[in-house]
Amino acid sequence: MISQEIRRWSKISLRTLHIIAVAGVGGGVLFGVGLERWGPYWWLAVISGALLVLIDALSNPVWSIQVRGLAVYIKLVLLALLWKFPAWDSALLIAIIVLSAVVSHAPSKLRYYSVYHGKVIRSNLDTKG
């Protein structure tokens, strides 16, 4: 089993890459740069985001049914739509950023709310970072 400290630093590193990737996609989309220029950032966002999902979902399965996990799954769908429907790129990107900001800064009673259980569920298995 991987230690809590390694998981934490892995998440911090991946989140840092993820922020760089989202900035690259955002710059490309919002300033009308061609997909060939921001495409690599899109891939980095998808890969880093998917790895963050794996760490969270595997270390704490309840994460997947909490609002914070569901928001990530919604963001991954929106990110896929961004690639598929470039005409919607600005609206999709803004939706991803708004969803990210609201959920990540929301009170814990919202982030940890389990839609399956209908109440806040906390776990000692959460990986910080």
C-alpha positions as a Markdown table, in Angstrom:
| # | Residue | x | y | z |
|---|---|---|---|---|
| 1 | Met | 0.0 | 0.0 | 0.0 |
| 2 | Ile | 1.2 | 3.5 | -0.8 |
| 3 | Ser | 1.8 | 5.8 | 2.2 |
| 4 | Gln | -0.5 | 8.7 | 2.9 |
| 5 | Glu | 2.5 | 11.1 | 2.4 |
| 6 | Ile | 3.3 | 9.7 | -1.1 |
| 7 | Arg | -0.4 | 10.0 | -2.1 |
| 8 | Arg | -0.5 | 13.5 | -0.7 |
| 9 | Trp | 2.6 | 14.7 | -2.6 |
| 10 | Ser | 1.4 | 12.9 | -5.7 |
| 11 | Lys | -1.9 | 14.8 | -5.6 |
| 12 | Ile | -0.1 | 18.1 | -5.0 |
| 13 | Ser | 2.2 | 17.4 | -8.0 |
| 14 | Leu | -0.6 | 16.3 | -10.3 |
| 15 | Arg | -2.8 | 19.2 | -9.2 |
| 16 | Thr | 0.1 | 21.6 | -10.1 |
| 17 | Leu | 0.3 | 20.1 | -13.6 |
| 18 | His | -3.4 | 20.2 | -13.9 |
| 19 | Ile | -3.5 | 23.9 | -13.1 |
| 20 | Ile | -0.8 | 24.5 | -15.7 |
| 21 | Ala | -2.8 | 22.5 | -18.2 |
| 22 | Val | -6.1 | 24.3 | -17.5 |
| 23 | Ala | -4.3 | 27.7 | -17.9 |
| 24 | Gly | -2.9 | 26.5 | -21.3 |
| 25 | Val | -6.4 | 25.4 | -22.5 |
| 26 | Gly | -7.9 | 28.6 | -21.1 |
| 27 | Gly | -5.4 | 30.8 | -22.9 |
| 28 | Gly | -5.9 | 29.0 | -26.1 |
| 29 | Val | -9.7 | 28.9 | -26.0 |
| 30 | Leu | -10.3 | 32.4 | -24.6 |
| 31 | Phe | -7.8 | 34.1 | -27.0 |
| 32 | Gly | -8.9 | 32.1 | -30.1 |
| 33 | Val | -5.7 | 30.2 | -30.6 |
| 34 | Gly | -5.9 | 27.2 | -32.8 |
| 35 | Leu | -6.5 | 23.7 | -31.3 |
| 36 | Glu | -3.1 | 22.6 | -32.5 |
| 37 | Arg | -1.5 | 25.0 | -30.1 |
| 38 | Trp | -3.6 | 24.2 | -27.0 |
| 39 | Gly | -4.3 | 20.6 | -27.7 |
| 40 | Pro | -1.3 | 19.3 | -25.7 |
| 41 | Tyr | -2.5 | 21.2 | -22.7 |
| 42 | Trp | -6.0 | 19.6 | -23.1 |
| 43 | Trp | -4.3 | 16.2 | -23.0 |
| 44 | Leu | -2.3 | 17.1 | -19.9 |
| 45 | Ala | -5.5 | 18.3 | -18.3 |
| 46 | Val | -7.3 | 15.0 | -19.1 |
| 47 | Ile | -4.4 | 12.8 | -18.0 |
| 48 | Ser | -3.6 | 14.7 | -14.8 |
| 49 | Gly | -7.3 | 15.0 | -13.9 |
| 50 | Ala | -7.9 | 11.2 | -14.6 |
| 51 | Leu | -4.9 | 10.4 | -12.3 |
| 52 | Leu | -6.3 | 12.6 | -9.6 |
| 53 | Val | -9.6 | 10.8 | -9.9 |
| 54 | Leu | -7.9 | 7.4 | -9.6 |
| 55 | Ile | -6.0 | 8.5 | -6.5 |
| 56 | Asp | -9.2 | 9.8 | -4.8 |
| 57 | Ala | -11.5 | 7.1 | -6.0 |
| 58 | Leu | -9.2 | 4.2 | -5.1 |
| 59 | Ser | -8.1 | 5.5 | -1.8 |
| 60 | Asn | -11.6 | 6.4 | -0.7 |
| 61 | Pro | -14.5 | 4.8 | -2.7 |
| 62 | Val | -17.1 | 7.1 | -1.0 |
| 63 | Trp | -15.5 | 10.0 | -2.8 |
| 64 | Ser | -17.2 | 9.0 | -6.0 |
| 65 | Ile | -20.7 | 9.5 | -4.6 |
| 66 | Gln | -19.9 | 12.8 | -2.8 |
| 67 | Val | -20.6 | 16.1 | -4.5 |
| 68 | Arg | -16.8 | 16.7 | -4.8 |
| 69 | Gly | -16.4 | 13.5 | -6.8 |
| 70 | Leu | -19.5 | 13.9 | -8.9 |
| 71 | Ala | -18.3 | 17.4 | -9.8 |
| 72 | Val | -15.0 | 16.0 | -11.1 |
| 73 | Tyr | -16.9 | 13.5 | -13.3 |
| 74 | Ile | -19.0 | 16.3 | -14.7 |
| 75 | Lys | -15.9 | 18.3 | -15.4 |
| 76 | Leu | -14.4 | 15.4 | -17.3 |
| 77 | Val | -17.5 | 15.1 | -19.5 |
| 78 | Leu | -17.4 | 18.9 | -20.1 |
| 79 | Leu | -13.7 | 18.6 | -21.0 |
| 80 | Ala | -14.5 | 15.8 | -23.5 |
| 81 | Leu | -17.2 | 18.0 | -25.0 |
| 82 | Leu | -14.7 | 20.8 | -25.3 |
| 83 | Trp | -12.6 | 18.6 | -27.6 |
| 84 | Lys | -15.6 | 17.4 | -29.6 |
| 85 | Phe | -17.5 | 20.7 | -30.0 |
| 86 | Pro | -14.9 | 23.5 | -30.4 |
| 87 | Ala | -17.7 | 26.0 | -31.2 |
| 88 | Trp | -18.8 | 25.8 | -27.6 |
| 89 | Asp | -15.2 | 26.1 | -26.2 |
| 90 | Ser | -15.6 | 29.3 | -24.2 |
| 91 | Ala | -18.9 | 28.4 | -22.6 |
| 92 | Leu | -17.6 | 24.9 | -21.7 |
| 93 | Leu | -14.3 | 26.2 | -20.3 |
| 94 | Ile | -16.1 | 28.8 | -18.2 |
| 95 | Ala | -18.5 | 26.1 | -16.9 |
| 96 | Ile | -15.5 | 23.9 | -15.9 |
| 97 | Ile | -13.8 | 26.7 | -14.1 |
| 98 | Val | -16.9 | 27.9 | -12.3 |
| 99 | Leu | -17.8 | 24.3 | -11.2 |
| 100 | Ser | -14.2 | 23.8 | -10.0 |
| 101 | Ala | -14.1 | 27.1 | -8.0 |
| 102 | Val | -17.5 | 26.6 | -6.5 |
| 103 | Val | -17.1 | 23.0 | -5.4 |
| 104 | Ser | -13.5 | 23.3 | -4.2 |
| 105 | His | -14.3 | 26.4 | -2.1 |
| 106 | Ala | -17.7 | 25.3 | -0.9 |
| 107 | Pro | -18.3 | 24.4 | 2.7 |
| 108 | Ser | -17.3 | 20.9 | 3.6 |
| 109 | Lys | -20.9 | 20.0 | 4.3 |
| 110 | Leu | -21.6 | 20.5 | 0.6 |
| 111 | Arg | -18.3 | 18.9 | -0.7 |
| 112 | Tyr | -18.7 | 15.8 | 1.5 |
| 113 | Tyr | -22.4 | 15.4 | 0.9 |
| 114 | Ser | -23.2 | 11.9 | -0.4 |
| 115 | Val | -26.0 | 12.0 | -2.9 |
| 116 | Tyr | -26.4 | 8.2 | -2.4 |
| 117 | His | -26.7 | 8.4 | 1.4 |
| 118 | Gly | -28.5 | 11.8 | 1.5 |
| 119 | Lys | -26.1 | 13.1 | 4.2 |
| 120 | Val | -22.5 | 14.2 | 4.8 |
| 121 | Ile | -20.2 | 11.3 | 4.8 |
| 122 | Arg | -16.6 | 11.7 | 6.0 |
| 123 | Ser | -13.8 | 9.1 | 5.9 |
| 124 | Asn | -10.4 | 8.7 | 7.4 |
| 125 | Leu | -9.3 | 7.4 | 4.0 |
| 126 | Asp | -9.3 | 10.8 | 2.4 |
| 127 | Thr | -6.0 | 11.8 | 0.8 |
| 128 | Lys | -5.1 | 15.4 | 1.5 |
| 129 | Gly | -3.3 | 17.5 | -1.0 |
